[in-house]
Amino acid sequence: MTSDNHIQNRALQQDAREWAKFTGTNYTAALRQMRSPLAQGLLGERASARHLIAALNDHQLIGAHDGDPILGENGYFSDSLWHFNGETDFIQLALITDMLRMFTPISGTSTPEVSSYSLKHTAEWFLSPHCPYVSNGRLIWAAASLGLPIADPDGTGPNLLIGISEREHDYVRRMVGPGRTPPRADHYRPVGFEYLQTVLPQAAAGGPITGGWVRPVPVDEPAPFHDWLILQVGRNDVVGHLAGDYSAGIRDSDHRIARTPDELLAIFHEVSHTTSAYDAVVSSIAEWVRTGLSSAPVRTERVRGGAHEHQGWGAGDGTVERYEYLCPCGDGTIIEEHDDIPGFREHDVWIDCGKCLVEWRFVDGRSVRGWGLEPVAVSTA
């Protein structure tokens, strides 16, 4: 019976023969590249040399179709010859292929927007030092072999547009590009980004990569408040202006997504903002509550607190619990207190902030431990 290892070795040998013939190098050197840990498919199947070679001839856009080559080292319709060193050329293409695999491809109806020239620099920064130079042509070549959407923007070459998520590419570029400000939120981080960063040095050191990577199934987490707030963009009032600023921050990864009003308040505690911007947040939350789309009140972040023993007042020992939460504006606190002492059992919660005491109220009908807030404007509108 033919084993899987035998089939795999046969495929490596076939690839090595074709690569040696295509690049004009010897078979042994080509086989050594095929067997490199860096060329075994870190984010998917092993890159096939035969498939890569076929892409240069058969691809709809960049394929020669048995004519003169259309793609060269410098890009589309470039007459620059390919340069193969016989030692790392295939490994580099395999790494570029893996780097491209971590991005989400655009849908078939969308237009590619990421320039191959920009993407080739991103690949250099991400793959360094394992692949310190990536030519424009090789980036396009790897993208074509993966079947990513590719478009010619103007017919003048040498750069093409590659069909990956523009937002994910911007995230990676800011994370790895020299002198760039890293994003403050990770909602546009490619799903394979962290894994590939981890296994690259392991593979470069010759260590085995166990387990393999499986692209996770996308999970559509409910974000009702975010969805509502985005719909307010374009309104000519304080809520519309806030929604526009919030949307821009999401687009630029300057802050995370606010799935609930609580998370919007938390974001405003993390970023610099004006008093008027905070007032717009309160107005937005008040309007959101009035829509009736959610009955969940606002809870803020706990900053300190806990329980401690108390010797009591003569009737026995007990405990006192005291917890402090940020108030909505962030300048004061909400204090929750529970005295569980024989003969002295009380539970209370109050706002210790003059501004929030005027602008917020506790929702009726909730326990002290289950307190929740809503803007006063909800009940006065």
N, C-alpha and C positions, 0 to 999 in steps of 0.2 A: 504494500500500500504506500502511495506517495505521501510523504509527510508535508505539513505546512512549511517547515523549515526548508525542505527541498524545493518547494514551489517558490518560496521567497528568494532563495539563493539563485534559482534559475532566472527570476525576474531581474535581480541585481546584475547578473552576468549579461543578460540581453541588453539592459540599459547601458552597462559599461561598454559593450561592443559598439552600440550606436553612438554613444557620446564620444568615444575615442575616434570613430570614423568622422563624426561631424566636426570635432575640434582639432583633428590632426594630431592627437596625442596618443600615447601608448595605452594599451588595454589595462595593464596592471595599475597604472596611475589612475585611470578612470574608475576601476573597480574599487580602489582605495577610497575614492570620493563617495561612491555609492554607499559604502559601508560606514561612512563617518556618522557618529552619533548625532551630529548636527543636521544630517540630511535624512533622518528617519521619520519625519513628519511629527513635529512637536504639537501642532494644533490640527491634526487630521492625518489623512493618508500620506504615505511617503510620496514626495514629488517624483514623477516618472520622467526620466530623461527623454524617452521616446515620445511622451505626450508633449513635453516642452518643445522638442524639435518639430513635431507635427504642427504646433500652433503657429510657428513661423511660416509655414507653407499654407495651412488650411484655414486660418482664422478669417472671419468675414471681412474685417477691416484691415488688420495688419499682415494678413497672409500674402505670400508671394504668388500662390496658386500656380506654381511651376514656372513663374516668370522671374524677373529681376527682384532681388530682396527689397521690401518696402520699409522694414524696420532695421535700424542700425544701432550702434552703440550709443549714439547721441540722441536717438529718438526716431520719430515718424518721418518717413521720406528723408532719412539721413544717409549720406553716402559713406559715413564713418564705418570702418570695418570692425567686426567683433574681435575682442582681444581675449584670448583664452590662455591661462598660464599653466594648465594641466595639473594644478594642485588644489585650487580652491574655487574654480569657476562654477562648478555645479553646486558645491556646498553653498556658495553665496546665493545662487538662484533659489535653492531650497529654503534658505533662511528668509529671503524676500517673500517667497510664497507663503511661509508661515506667518510673517508679519502682516501680510494682507488678509490672511484668513481671520485674524482677530476682529476685523471690522465687520459691521453689518452691511451686506450689499443693499443697494437701493432697490426699490420695486421696479418691475419691468416698465411701468408707465412714467417713471421719473427720469429726469435728465441728469446725467453725471455732472458734478460740479467741482470735484477736487482735481487740481492740475497734477499731472504726472511729475512735473518738475518740483512742485512743492512736496509731493508725497515721497519723492526719491530722497529729499533731504531728511524728512521725518524718519524714513527707513534707516538712513545712515546713523542718525542720532540714537534711535531705538536699538539697533543691532550692534552698535559699537561696544567693544572692540572686535567682535567676532566677524563683522562685515563693515569695515570703516568707510568703504566707498561703494556707492550704488549708482550706476549710470542710469540716465533717463530711459535708455532703450531697454535695459534689463528690468526696470520697474514695470514698464509697459508689457514686456514679454511675459513676466510672471502673472500680471493681471489678466492677460489674454488666456494664458493656460488654465487659470482658475475659472474662466467663464464670466468674469465680472463685466458689467456693462462698460463699454468704452465708446467715447465719441470724439470726433474731430471738431474743435470749436470754430475754426476759421479756414481750414484748408491750406494753411501756410506752414504748419509744423514748426518745430519738431515735437511740441508738447501736445498730449492728448488729455482728455478728461476721463477720470476713473470713477466708476459707480460705486463708491462706498459712502457711508454716512459722513457728511461734511462736519457735523457736530462732534462725532467721535474722533475724526481726524484732528480737529482743532484741539480737543482735549489732550490727545497723545502728544501733539506738537508742543503744547504748552507744558506738558509734564517733562518732556525729554529735551526740548530745544534749549540751547545755551542762552542764558540771559533772559529767559521768559518767565513771566509770573505764573506759577502753577494755578490751576483752577481751584476754587474753594469748595466745590461740590462735585459729586461723582456720578450724577445721573446720566452723563454721556460717556462714561468710561466703558470702553469695549469689554465684553464679557471675558475675553481671553487675555486681557492686558496683564493682569497680575500673574497669571499662571505662566505666560511666556517669559516674563521677566525673571521668574523663579527658576525655570528649567533651562534657560539658555546657558548660564554658567555651569550647571550640572552636566549638560551635554558636552560643553566645551572641554570640561575636565575628563571626559570619557566615562563618566558615571552612568549607570543605567537609569532610565526614566520609567518608573513603575506606575502602573495604574492608568496612564494615558489621560487625555483630556476629552471630555464630552461636552459639546455646546449645550448649555442649560436651556431648558424650555422657557421661553419668555413668560413671565408672570405679570398679568395686568392688575396691578394693585389699585384698588379704588382710591381716587383722589377727588372727591366731590367738591370740596372747597376750591382746590386748584382749578378744576374744570370751570366752575362758576366764575372765578376771578378772571381767568383768561378771556371769557366771553365779554367782560366789561371793558376790554381794551378798545379805545376809540371814543369812549364817552367823554364829553366835555364837562367833567366835574371832578371833584377830588377822588372819587372812587375810580373813575376812568384813568386819571393820571397815575394813581397808585398802581392800577393794574398794568399800565404800560411800563412803568419802572420795574415792576415785579417780573413781567414777561421778558424784558431785556436781561434782567439778572439771571433768569433761568436759561435763556439762550446762550449767554456768555459764561455759564457755569460759575457765576459769582456767588450764588447761594443755592441751597437745595430747594426741592419742591415742597410747598406747604399744602399737605393733604387735608389739614384741618386748620381752623382759626388758631388753635394753640401753637401750631408749628409756624404760622406767620408771625406771631408775637415772639417766638423763640428766635426766628431769623433776625428780627429787628433788634433783639438784644445782642446779636453777634456782629452786626454791621453798623457803621456810622449812619446816623439819620438825623433829620431835623425834627423839631417839635411838630411842625405842620404835617410832616410825613407820618408821624405816629398818630396824629389826630385823624388822618385819612385811613389808617389801619382800623381805628375804632369805628369810624363811619362804615367801613366796608364790612366789618364783622357784624355790626348792628343790622345792616341791610341783608346780609346773608342769613342771620337768624330770622328776620321777618319773612324771608321767602318760604320758611317752613320745610326746606329741603333736608334739614338735620335738626334733631332735638338735643344733640349732645352739647352741653355747656362748655365753657372754656375752663381748662385747668392749666396752671402755670408750673414751671419747673421748681422742684424742691431743692433748696440750697443748703439746708442744714436741719439738724434735729434728731430726736430719738427719745427713748424712755429711760428714766432713772428711778431708783428706789427712793422712797420718802418714808421717814420715821412715823409719819402720821401726827394726829392731834390728840393722842391719848386713847384711841379706840383700836389701834393696831397699825402695822405697817401697810404701805400701799405703793403705788407707782404714779408717776407723773410723766405724761408724754407731751412733748412740745415740738412742733414742726414748723419750719419757716419756708415759705415759697416766695419766689419773685412776684411782686405785684405786676399787673400788665404793662405799666410804663417802665418798670425796671428800676425805679428810684427808691422804692420802698419794699415792703413785704406783706404777705398774707400769713397770719399766725393761726395755727390750729392747735388747740390745747385740750388735753384730756386728763382730768384729775380723778384717779381711781383709788381713793383713800377712804377707809371706813368712816362714815359720817360726813364725808365731804366728796361727793361724786358730781362733777360738773364737766360739761363738754361745750366748747365754744370755738368759734372761728371769726376772725375780724380782719379788716383791711387796715394796715398801718401805713397809709400813704394818703396825704391830703388830696392829691390830684385824682388818684384812682377811686377814692371814697366818693367823689362827686360824679365820676364818669362810669363807674361800674357798680353792680349790685349782685348779691347772691340770688341764685335761682330758688324760688320757693319750692317747698316740698321735698327737699333733699336733706339727708342726714349730715351731721357735722363732718364725718369722715368722707362723705360723698359729695362735698360741696362743689359747686360750679358757679361760674360767673357769666353774666351777660351785660352788654353795655346798657346804661340807663336809657339811652336813646331808643332802645327796643320798645320800652313800655310807654314812651312819651311821643312816639311818632304817630 
